[in-house]
Amino acid sequence: MRRCRRRKQADVVVAVVGESQGMAHEASSRTNITIPQSQRDLITALKATGKPLVLVLMNGRPLALVKRRSTSRCDSGDLVCRDGRRQRHCRCCCLAITTRQANCRSPSRVRWDKFRSIIAISIRDARIILKSQNKYTSRYFDEANGPLYPFGYGLSYTTFTVSDVTLSSPTMQRDGKVTASVEVTNTGKREGETVIQMYLQDVTASMSRPVKQLKGFEKITLKPGERKTVSFPIDIEALKFWNQQMKYDAEPGKFNVFIGVDSARVKQGSFELL
């Protein structure tokens, strides 16, 4: 608590929390993936100082960061950075981002769920009824469906908009290609980088396929007001999967294309494989 009183004189408080090396490696399973209680007590005390709080997470897995079901956002810190590799250049990057000398660049490579009771399994969002008078539906009654941080999520000191998806053709031959494109605009006041991600969904496959499967990504840098067209060529190899006959092949039918800044904030197009 004495250290917390000293923090009242600071402009920004940086707290390095999370898992020790022995808590997050092989043969180190945990029944509770929240931040340890002693650290949560420290975070509460630091928040009470009224200073902006930056959490630098040391972790080998996604942690449950939301402590109350009354909110769907991480209310433990004003900014959350991850230093999972525990390397010196990672710490320098966290410091540069915290002081706004650099912008955020790397999106999350895993999905972060809201609570420890939620298991990250693949489900079809179309089957979830978000507004229904019927109690017996596939949704939470006390919280909105969806993760805290979806796959590919990242922060930035600027903002980006993504246009609707345009396709070079509504159909694709097995020996041909379809190019999916979007126009990305930096609508903020700072130069920044973002990773534009493309996902595919096989709608009519004979086997269950992922709701969204990452098939391409491109990191771009834009100045304020600058626009850039990002294109992803799609060929037959991007559509193949192992079928019931254990043959790696693509099946004719409809495919959805999703392009955006993460797996949740996407624009959609579709084409048909002939």
BASEDREN-482870 format. One line per field, with one value per residue (C-alpha): residue number from 1; residue in one letter; x, y, z. Coordinates in nm, 4 decimals, always signed. Layout:
! residues N
n <- NUM ...;
res <- A ...;
x <- X ...;
y <- Y ...;
z <- Z ...;
! end
This chain:
! residues 274
n <- 1 2 3 4 5 6 7 8 9 10 11 12 13 14 15 16 17 18 19 20 21 22 23 24 25 26 27 28 29 30 31 32 33 34 35 36 37 38 39 40 41 42 43 44 45 46 47 48 49 50 51 52 53 54 55 56 57 58 59 60 61 62 63 64 65 66 67 68 69 70 71 72 73 74 75 76 77 78 79 80 81 82 83 84 85 86 87 88 89 90 91 92 93 94 95 96 97 98 99 100 101 102 103 104 105 106 107 108 109 110 111 112 113 114 115 116 117 118 119 120 121 122 123 124 125 126 127 128 129 130 131 132 133 134 135 136 137 138 139 140 141 142 143 144 145 146 147 148 149 150 151 152 153 154 155 156 157 158 159 160 161 162 163 164 165 166 167 168 169 170 171 172 173 174 175 176 177 178 179 180 181 182 183 184 185 186 187 188 189 190 191 192 193 194 195 196 197 198 199 200 201 202 203 204 205 206 207 208 209 210 211 212 213 214 215 216 217 218 219 220 221 222 223 224 225 226 227 228 229 230 231 232 233 234 235 236 237 238 239 240 241 242 243 244 245 246 247 248 249 250 251 252 253 254 255 256 257 258 259 260 261 262 263 264 265 266 267 268 269 270 271 272 273 274;
res <- M R R C R R R K Q A D V V V A V V G E S Q G M A H E A S S R T N I T I P Q S Q R D L I T A L K A T G K P L V L V L M N G R P L A L V K R R S T S R C D S G D L V C R D G R R Q R H C R C C C L A I T T R Q A N C R S P S R V R W D K F R S I I A I S I R D A R I I L K S Q N K Y T S R Y F D E A N G P L Y P F G Y G L S Y T T F T V S D V T L S S P T M Q R D G K V T A S V E V T N T G K R E G E T V I Q M Y L Q D V T A S M S R P V K Q L K G F E K I T L K P G E R K T V S F P I D I E A L K F W N Q Q M K Y D A E P G K F N V F I G V D S A R V K Q G S F E L L;
x <- +0.0000 +0.2955 +0.3932 +0.0392 +0.0642 +0.3795 +0.1960 -0.0339 +0.2542 +0.2906 +0.1224 +0.0681 +0.0928 +0.2332 +0.1665 +0.3371 +0.1093 +0.0090 +0.1709 +0.5184 +0.7216 +0.6331 +0.2606 +0.2461 +0.4376 +0.4131 +0.2611 +0.1351 -0.2428 -0.4499 -0.8078 -0.8431 -0.7067 -0.7672 -0.4882 -0.3661 -0.5640 -0.2678 -0.2151 -0.5860 -0.5730 -0.2792 -0.4646 -0.7649 -0.5411 -0.3694 -0.7042 -0.8063 -0.5275 -0.7234 -0.4212 -0.4356 -0.3401 -0.1525 -0.1408 +0.1479 +0.0489 +0.3060 +0.1150 +0.1417 -0.2315 -0.5380 -0.6472 -0.9941 -0.9680 -1.3275 -1.4037 -1.7719 -2.0586 -2.2057 -1.9628 -1.8341 -1.5093 -1.1825 -1.2239 -0.8928 -0.6845 -0.7140 -0.4688 -0.3613 -0.0358 +0.0958 +0.4597 +0.4174 +0.7691 +0.9382 +1.2103 +1.3829 +1.2634 +0.9038 +0.9382 +1.0777 +0.7795 +0.5364 +0.7067 +0.6965 +0.3269 +0.2401 +0.4107 +0.2568 +0.5992 +0.4805 +0.1436 +0.0113 +0.0989 +0.0340 -0.3177 -0.3997 -0.3254 -0.5710 -0.9246 -0.9732 -1.3005 -1.4777 -1.5048 -1.3361 -1.6688 -1.6721 -1.4991 -1.3751 -1.5483 -1.6474 -2.0181 -2.2246 -2.3343 -2.6408 -2.7893 -2.7739 -3.0964 -2.9882 -3.3402 -3.6072 -3.8943 -3.8104 -3.5827 -3.4428 -3.2128 -2.8378 -2.7263 -2.6322 -2.9203 -2.6931 -2.4298 -2.4000 -2.2552 -1.9070 -1.5499 -1.3807 -1.1151 -1.1875 -0.9129 -0.7031 -0.8059 -0.5663 -0.5549 -0.4395 -0.4110 -0.5874 -0.8948 -0.9464 -1.2508 -1.2869 -1.5083 -1.7423 -1.5805 -1.5546 -1.4898 -1.3361 -1.5993 -1.9106 -1.7957 -1.4665 -1.3440 -1.1308 -0.8284 -0.9005 -0.8824 -1.1042 -0.9602 -1.1285 -1.0515 -1.1343 -1.0358 -0.8891 -0.8888 -0.7097 -0.9868 -0.7861 -0.5332 -0.2184 -0.0203 -0.0761 -0.0419 -0.3127 -0.3374 -0.6133 -0.7325 -0.9225 -1.1319 -1.3180 -1.6261 -1.7329 -2.1125 -2.2149 -1.9380 -2.0180 -1.8397 -1.8529 -1.6105 -1.4877 -1.7216 -1.4281 -1.0878 -0.7963 -0.6585 -0.4679 -0.3486 -0.1517 -0.0001 -0.0342 +0.0770 -0.1445 -0.1105 -0.4160 -0.6715 -0.4726 -0.6453 -0.5148 -0.6704 -0.5855 -0.6428 -0.6335 -0.6158 -0.8125 -0.7327 -0.8430 -0.5759 -0.7361 -1.0654 -0.9413 -0.9921 -0.9666 -1.3020 -1.4577 -1.2586 -0.9399 -0.8896 -0.7578 -0.9986 -1.2413 -1.6123 -1.8311 -2.0637 -2.0899 -1.8035 -1.8250 -1.5344 -1.4813 -1.2281 -1.1644 -0.9371 -1.0167 -1.2373 -1.5437 -1.5342 -1.5511 -1.7226 -1.8646 -1.8793 -1.9467 -1.8680 -1.9437 -1.6944 -1.8115;
y <- +0.0000 +0.2323 +0.1854 +0.2712 +0.6019 +0.6808 +0.6104 +0.9082 +1.1324 +0.9544 +1.0477 +0.6861 +0.3617 +0.0510 -0.2823 -0.5988 -0.8877 -1.2344 -1.5743 -1.6714 -1.8986 -2.2006 -2.1367 -2.1410 -2.4179 -2.7914 -2.9908 -2.6715 -2.6827 -2.4435 -2.4825 -2.1046 -1.8941 -1.5570 -1.3278 -1.4396 -1.2868 -1.0981 -0.9256 -0.8470 -0.6828 -0.4736 -0.3738 -0.2647 -0.0492 +0.1031 +0.1823 +0.3602 +0.6160 +0.7537 +0.7399 +0.5813 +0.2170 +0.0137 -0.3632 -0.5527 -0.9192 -1.1950 -1.5017 -1.8197 -1.8522 -1.6264 -1.5223 -1.4375 -1.0613 -0.9581 -0.9844 -0.8842 -1.0083 -0.6597 -0.5580 -0.7128 -0.5184 -0.5597 -0.3189 -0.3967 -0.1461 +0.1451 -0.0191 -0.3821 -0.4918 -0.8450 -0.9417 -1.3162 -1.3815 -1.2049 -1.0592 -0.7242 -0.5870 -0.6716 -0.4566 -0.1720 -0.2028 -0.1919 +0.1236 +0.2891 +0.2066 +0.3251 +0.6616 +0.6850 +0.6943 +0.4001 +0.2671 -0.0826 -0.3255 -0.6874 -0.8330 -1.1150 -1.4611 -1.6259 -1.5604 -1.4179 -1.5167 -1.3009 -1.5419 -1.8603 -2.0495 -1.9951 -2.2534 -2.1382 -2.3791 -2.3266 -2.2641 -2.1221 -1.7749 -1.8026 -2.0599 -1.8241 -1.6312 -1.3063 -1.1725 -1.4272 -1.4653 -1.8339 -1.9058 -2.2267 -2.0862 -2.1160 -1.7966 -1.6550 -1.4895 -1.2590 -1.1626 -1.0985 -1.3800 -1.3405 -1.3213 -1.0361 -1.0121 -1.2013 -1.3711 -1.1107 -0.8251 -0.5378 -0.1823 +0.1338 +0.5060 +0.5639 +0.4189 +0.2316 +0.1675 -0.1191 -0.0959 -0.3654 -0.6695 -0.6690 -0.9904 -1.0173 -1.2770 -1.4304 -1.7764 -1.9636 -2.2499 -2.5197 -2.4073 -2.0380 -1.7691 -1.5131 -1.1953 -1.0405 -0.6742 -0.4028 -0.0395 +0.0499 +0.4101 +0.5619 +0.7767 +0.8849 +1.1601 +0.9477 +0.7265 +0.3641 +0.0033 -0.2588 -0.6187 -0.6802 -1.0388 -1.2609 -1.5570 -1.8178 -2.0218 -2.3309 -2.3064 -2.6293 -2.8749 -3.2413 -3.2142 -2.9539 -2.6748 -2.3801 -2.0839 -1.8622 -1.9930 -1.7528 -1.7787 -1.4560 -1.1375 -0.8259 -0.5602 -0.2078 +0.1371 +0.4377 +0.8073 +1.0032 +1.0158 +0.7764 +0.4898 +0.1632 -0.1253 -0.4648 -0.7699 -1.1419 -1.3941 -1.7126 -2.0340 -2.3954 -2.4700 -2.2244 -2.4173 -2.7721 -2.9871 -3.3550 -3.5142 -3.8377 -4.0396 -3.8809 -3.6977 -3.3434 -3.1716 -2.8827 -2.9363 -2.7254 -2.4830 -2.1467 -1.9862 -1.6776 -1.4339 -1.2208 -0.9362 -0.7017 -0.5885 -0.8953 -1.2042 -1.0193 -0.6841 -0.8031 -0.7280 -1.0209 -1.1324 -1.4670 -1.6659 -2.0108 -2.2807 -2.4547;
z <- +0.0000 +0.0611 -0.3016 -0.4063 -0.2183 -0.4112 -0.7354 -0.6649 -0.7733 -1.1089 -1.4379 -1.5463 -1.3496 -1.5216 -1.3507 -1.4747 -1.3787 -1.4932 -1.4707 -1.3619 -1.5857 -1.3742 -1.4144 -1.7936 -1.9590 -2.0211 -1.7316 -1.5645 -1.5973 -1.3863 -1.2664 -1.2457 -1.5320 -1.3692 -1.2543 -0.9061 -0.6185 -0.4718 -0.8049 -0.8374 -0.4944 -0.6118 -0.9297 -0.7229 -0.5040 -0.8071 -0.9685 -0.6484 -0.7022 -0.9978 -1.2270 -1.5751 -1.5296 -1.7896 -1.7423 -1.9002 -1.9037 -1.8641 -1.9701 -2.1708 -2.2390 -2.2582 -1.9101 -1.7778 -1.7338 -1.6627 -1.2919 -1.2938 -1.5055 -1.5103 -1.7809 -2.1018 -2.1151 -1.9321 -1.6412 -1.4717 -1.6651 -1.9053 -2.1465 -2.1690 -2.3348 -2.3620 -2.3089 -2.3456 -2.4738 -2.1779 -2.3975 -2.3654 -2.6994 -2.6004 -2.2901 -2.4984 -2.7323 -2.4388 -2.3088 -2.6508 -2.6927 -2.3420 -2.4008 -2.7517 -2.9144 -3.1238 -3.2349 -3.1708 -3.4496 -3.3599 -3.3335 -3.0974 -3.2339 -2.9950 -2.8783 -2.5276 -2.3637 -2.1071 -1.8179 -1.7037 -1.7382 -2.1150 -2.3323 -2.6711 -2.9073 -3.2679 -3.3087 -3.5902 -3.4896 -3.7133 -3.4749 -3.1777 -3.1189 -2.9557 -2.8947 -2.8143 -2.5676 -2.5424 -2.2468 -2.3952 -2.6612 -2.7148 -2.5458 -2.2051 -2.0207 -1.8195 -2.0752 -2.4477 -2.6574 -2.7947 -2.6645 -2.4807 -2.7533 -3.0790 -3.2764 -3.4564 -3.2251 -3.1706 -3.0364 -3.2107 -3.1445 -3.4757 -3.6463 -3.9709 -4.1873 -4.4325 -4.7412 -4.8685 -5.0274 -5.4058 -5.5990 -5.9426 -6.0365 -5.8751 -5.9849 -5.9909 -6.2059 -6.0443 -6.2441 -6.1981 -5.9320 -5.7646 -5.6165 -5.3125 -5.2435 -4.9904 -4.9545 -4.6157 -4.4890 -4.1920 -4.0427 -3.7391 -3.6739 -3.6445 -3.8762 -3.7908 -3.8912 -3.9060 -4.0200 -4.2727 -4.2419 -4.4848 -4.3713 -4.5769 -4.4956 -4.6912 -4.6782 -4.8538 -4.7644 -4.7021 -4.3647 -4.0902 -4.1701 -3.9601 -3.9326 -4.0305 -4.1363 -4.1729 -4.5262 -4.5753 -4.4066 -4.4932 -4.2681 -4.4040 -4.2869 -4.3568 -4.2838 -4.1651 -4.4462 -4.6650 -4.8448 -4.9813 -5.1694 -5.0218 -5.2409 -5.1690 -5.4562 -5.3862 -5.5722 -5.5395 -5.2783 -5.0361 -5.0579 -5.0066 -4.6971 -4.6019 -4.6870 -4.5586 -4.8114 -4.6716 -4.9976 -4.9902 -5.2257 -5.2704 -5.3274 -5.5574 -5.3866 -5.2152 -5.0246 -4.8043 -4.7895 -4.4778 -4.4718 -4.1806 -3.8993 -3.6859 -3.7012 -3.5667 -3.7477 -4.1062 -4.4366 -4.6321 -4.9934 -5.1594 -5.4720 -5.6084 -5.6997 -6.0173;
! end
